[in-house]
Amino acid sequence: MQEKIKQAVKNEFCKKRILVLGDLMVDEYILGKVSRISPEAPVPVLNYKGRERNAGGASNVALNMYAMGGHIAIAGVAAKDESGLWLRDFLENTGIAIDGIVSEDGRITTLKTRFATKGQQLLRVDQENCEGIADVTKQKLLQYVTSHIHEWSAVVLSDYCKGIFESPKFVQELIGICNKNHVIVTIDSKSRNISAFENADFVKPNNLELENAVDIKITDENSFDQAGKRYLAVSKAKSIIVTRGANGISIFESGKVRRDYAAKAVQVFDVTGAGDTVISAVTLGLVSGLSLDASVVLANIAAGVVIGKRGTATVSKEELVRELNEK
């Protein structure tokens, strides 16, 4: 299996074209030094040193897949405000196609601003509109997907519950377009409306998202198994992949026993964005001819690299090959 995975990463990922459609965000960091408490209120005074910005949400999934070697297009909603224009420029300059990004009257670009010192976050300020997108916006996105579906090997739906996928009907229409055109469709979603995921190739909840979606508290292996089977039955997805942190990744498929893959033992610096890395690796693996299980093995390796980095990070094709060579 290991050699087949390595050959897929080295020779197949670069041939694949994939769309990531979802909630687009900008992660902003206001950095500085704290040396005193304000005389006006019992709060620290941050002496401003600089600002950094990263592409977050569905954009981070796109960046992960691009870093692994895929040819990536992105679709979603971003305003023509400062954050939205920065996001478009950043993604396009990276090499990701942005034709699918649309704007909506009265809707701002989601911006998460974190004030931090020496890696310690002091405050986060969110600017966002989490209401469902307008019907005219849905039609623009559906038209874009329909017009370009023949170009892609897979479509990834990345749902951070910021409004893109509030309508189950819209999600089903997207899945239907993919199914009709024999394009793999994979989903990473925080939503509780899991019945909308019928016929998706796989859905990737984490432990907490699994609990919330099926209202089963996970306390042991039995309750975890019960929750996973419930999610699979209600969603009617072809399979679900559950990311379990230190417990690795588990696969549920109808009519098959659960398969568990242990996480790689690494020094953990930051788990931010690890779920984005997992759906990226599994999707690229599937479209490159790997089995679901082999794709999950690859995802575990990729996640092990990412959590060893600070902040929202990606893993490159070269890093994956190096890790596989060490096996």
N, C-alpha and C positions, 0 to 999 in steps of 0.2 A: 504493500500500500504506500509506503513512504516514498519509494522511487516514482510511483505514478503521480503522487501529489507534487513532488518536486518538478517533474516534467510539465505538469499542468501550469504551475506557477511560472516556470521559465519560458515555456513555448506557447501557451494558449491564452493566458490572461491578456496579453497585448493585442490579441485578435478580436476581443470582445467589446461590443458597444452596449452600454447600459444606461437607462434613464433612472434618475433618482427624483421622485416627485414627493414633495412634502412641505413641512413647516420650516421656512427659512428664518434664520436668526443671525444677529451679530452679537458676539461676546466681546465686551469692552472692559479693559482693566485700567483703572486710574491708580498709578503707583506712586508711592512716596515714603517718607520717613516720619515716624511718630516719636516725638521727644517730650511732649508735654500734654497736659489736659487743658481743655478750653476753660477760660474764666467765666464764660457765658453759660455753660452747662457742663455736666460731668461726662464729657465725651472727648475722645482723643482728637488732637489737631494733626491732620495729615499734611505734611509739607510736600507739595506736589513735585514729582520728579519726571513724570512722563506718562504717556498713554500707549496702550497696545490694543490691537483689535484682532479678533479671529472670526472666521466664518463658523457659525454653530448650527445646531439643529440638523435638518436634512442636509445642509451644506457640508457638515462634517462627514456624513456618510459618503457624499460625493468625493470629498478630498481623500478619504480612506481608499476608495476604489480606484481613484486616479493614481494614488501613491503605489498601489499594488500592480499597476500596469494597465488598467482598463481604459477604454475611451469612454468618457462620461459626459452625459448631458444632464442638465438639472432643470426642474420646473417647479413653480410655486408662486407665491405672492410676495412682492416687495415693493414698497412705495418708491417714488422718485425723490425721497428725502435724502439727507446726507448719508444715513446708514445704508439705505437701499442702493444708492449710487456707488458707495464704497464697496458693498458686497458684490455688485455686478462687475465692477472693475477688477476686484481681487480674484474672483472666480474665473473670469475671462482671461486674465493675465496668467493664471495658473495653468490654463489649458482646458478648462471645462466649458462646454457649450451652454450658453445662457439664453438661447432663443425662447425657452419655455417659461421664463420668468415674466409674470404679468403684474400690473399694478391695478389697484382698485380704489375708486374715489372714496376719500375719507378714512382709508385704512393705512396706518403707519407700519413701518418695518419694525418687527420685534427686535428690541435692543435690551440686552441685560448688561448693566454697568456695575462692575465690582470695584470697590475701593479696598486697596490692600497694601500691606507693608510687610516686607521680609517673608512673603509667602502666606501671610496671615490675612484672611479676608475680614474686613471691618464692617462692611455694609454692602448689600446688593440692591440696586434700584432697577425695576423692570418697567419698560415702556412697551405695551403690547395691546392688541385687540384680539381677544380670544373668541369673539362671536363667529358664527359660521360665515363663510365667504358668500358673496352674492351669487345669484343664479347666473348672471352674465359672466362672472368670473369662472364659475364651473364650466360653462360652455366654452370659454376660451381655452381652458386647460384640456377639456375633452377633445376639442378640435385639434389642438396641438398633438395630443397623444395619438389620435386617429390618423393624422396626416403623416406621422413619422414612425408608427409602430413597426413597420417593416425594416427599420434600420437597427432595431435593438434585439439583443438576445434575452434581455430581462428588463423588468420594471420593478423598482424598489419603492414601496410606499412607506415613507418615514413620518410617523404621526406623533407629534409632541403635544397634541390636544390644544393647538393654537388656532383652530378654526377651519383648516383646509378640509379635514375629513369628518366634520361634524355630521354631515348627511350620510347615513348608511346607503342610500340610493346612489349617491355619487361614487362611493367606494365600490359598490357592486357593478356600476357601469364601467369603471376602470378595470376591474378584474375580468369582466365580460369581454372587453376589447382584447385583453391579453390572451384569454382562453381561446377566443375565436381565431386569433392569429398565431396560436401555438408559441406564445412568448411566455417564459417563466415569470411569475409575479410573486414577489416576496414582501412581507410586511413586518415592520417594527412599530408597534403601537402601544400607547399608554391608555387607549380607550377601553371602556367597559362594553361598548356596542360590538361585541365580537361576532354576533350572528351575521354581520356584514361581510365577514371574511370567507364566506363559502367559496370553495374551489381555488383558494390561494394555494400556491405550492408549499409554502410554509409561513407560519407566523412566529415571531420571536419575542415572547414576553420574558421579563425577568421574574424572579420569585415574587416580588411585591406586586407587580402588574398581574401576575397569575392569580394571586390571592384576591386582589380587588375585583378582577373580572368575574370570578365564579363564587365569591363570598365563602371561601373555604380557608380557614386559618391553617397555615402550614406549620406544623410543630414537629413532624417526624417524617420518615420515608413513606409511611402509609398515607398520611394526609397529603403529602406531596403527590403521590401517585394518583390519589383520588382527584385532586385539583387538576392535574394535567389531563386526565381522561375526560373530566367534565369540560374543560376548555376545548379539547379536541372535538367532543361531541356537539357542543353548542355552536362552535364556530364553523364546523363542517369544512375546515381547512384540510388539505391533504396530509399535513403533518404540523407539529409544533416543536420548536426548539427552545428550551428554557435555559437561560443563563442563570447560574446559581452561585456566582461569586467564587469563594474558595472551594465550593463543592463541584465546580466544573460546569458542564453542559449536559443536559438530558434531552433525548429525542422521544417523542410520542408519535406513533403512527397507528392508524386504525387497523385492528386485527393483528398487531405485532406487540411483542413485549417491549417495555421501556428499555432504552439503551443509555447508559451513563458513561461519560468520558471525563476523567479527572482533570482538574486544572493543573497546568504546569507549575511546579514549585519555583517561584521567583521572588525577588525582593520587590515589594509593592511600594511604589511612590505615589501613584494616583490612579484611581479606577475610572476617572472621568472619561467618557467617550468609549469605554471598552465595549459596550453593547453595539455601538456604531461599527466598530472593527469586526465584531462577530458577524453581523448580518452582511457586511461587505465581503468578508472572506467566504462565507457559506454560499452566497449568491454567485460570486465569481467561480467558486469551485464547481457548482452545479452546471453552470453554462459552459464550463470547460471540460465536461465529461466525467467529473468525479461523482461518486455516489454521495448520498446525503451523509453517510457516516464518515467517509473520507474528508468531506468538506468540513464537517464539525471538528475532526482531528486537526485540520489546517487552521480553523478558527481559534481553537484553543492555543495553538502555537502563536498565532498573530496577537491574540489578546495578551499572552504572556509577555510579548515584547512591549506592547503599548502601556501596560500598567507599570512597567519599569521606567517609564518616562514621566516627567512632571507636566501637569496641565493636560488639556485636550490635545491628543497627539495622533499621529498616523504611523503605520508600519510600511516600509518600502518593500518592493519586490526583492531587492538585494538582501534586505534583512531577513526576509522569509527564507530565501534560498540558503543563506548562511546558517540559520537555525536548523533547517532541514538537513544540511550537510553534517551537522553535529550529532544528529540522531544515530 
